[in-house]
Amino acid sequence: MSVSMILALIAVALGGVVTAIQAPPNGTLSRGLGHPVLAAAASFAVGLIAMATRAIFRNTWPNLSEACSLAWRSGASEQSASYFWWQS
């Protein structure tokens, strides 16, 4: 088994661990805010702030023409995410 495969498996395992660890704080946040959608919005906002902060302090930025050519992909992922949200 290659090193990259082992690293990928470790990353997947750690993702599962983090997901399991996140459930109790999300439940507590849901009870504290009184509604699970408010808890999800708060969790999303914290993640958005963390990712935006990371993006702002990047050392390099992509070429604007390259970024514009990929814009349709982000719209497709937003549509699929909203579909799954409405299904739950």
PyMOL commands that set and color helices and strands:
alter all, ss='L'
color gray80, all
select helices_A, chain A and resi 3-33+36-56+64-69+71-87
alter helices_A, ss='H'
color red, helices_A
deselect
rebuild
show_as cartoon
